Amino acid sequence: MDLDCTAVLADVWLMLDGECDDATRARLQHHMDHCSPCIEAYGIEEKIKSLLSRKCGGDKAPDSLRDRLTLEIHKSITVLRSDGTES
């Protein structure tokens, strides 16, 4: 199954946080193995996550923040898809 780059990038943080199942991880990894822009974006996100981890000293954000951010990401993806700038 081919994945859209937008969908892959939306799920990168789930993969980095180990919060996706094995099948999803395999699909994301397969896509990134064949898509250099996505693997580059994954590398950037991985570095950001590492930097945040070091600078925040292991503090965990509240679940409500994660929920709000997830909602905003999904809304921005919907906007991109509906105005035709991303497929």
N, C-alpha and C positions, 0 to 999 in steps of 0.2 A: 504494500500500500504506500503510495507516494504521499508525502506530507508537504503542506504549504510552509514556506519559510516562516511566515508570520505565526503559524501554530507552533512550530518548533521553538521559536524564540520566546513565545509566551510561556512555554513549559520548561525553559532552561533552568529557572530557579527551582522548580520542583525536582528536577534531576540533580542539581547541585546539592539540594538539601536532603536527597535520598528519600523524597516523599512520593515517588511514582513507583508503580508496580513494574515487575520485570519486563512485561510485554511492552509497556509504554517506553521504558528505558531502551529496549532493543530497537523500537521504531525510531526513536529520537537519534540514537547512536548511528543507526543505518543511514538516516538522512544526512547527518553531519559528516559521515565518512565519505559522502559523495557531493557535499556542498561546502566549498571552502568559505563563502561568506558566513554561513551559519557556524562553522567550527571556529572561525575567527571571533565571531560575536560570543560564542560560548567561552572562549579563552579570556575575553575581556570581562565577562560576567564573573568568571571564576576568580580572576584577579581582584575584582571589586569585592566579592564575598570574602576573600582572604584578608583584604585590607580592613574591611568593616569588622571582621572577627578580631583582628589584632587591636584595632583602635577602640573598640567597644568593650574590650575586656571580658567577653563572654556574656554580656548582658543580653537577655532575651526580650524581644519586643512583645508587647501584649498581643494576644490573639485578635483582638478587635482591630489593631493596626494592620495585621496581615490580611484580614478579611476585607478591610477598606481598600488596601492596595490591590488585592486580587480583583475586586470589583472594578476599580479604575482601569486596570490593565485590560480587562475584558471589554469595558466600554470603549477604550481607545482602539482596540482591535476591530470592534464593530463599526466604529466611525470610519476607519481606514477602509474596511471592506465595502461599506455602503456608498462611499463617495468615489469608488473606482480607482483610488491611487495604489492599492495593493490588491492582488488577486488571492 
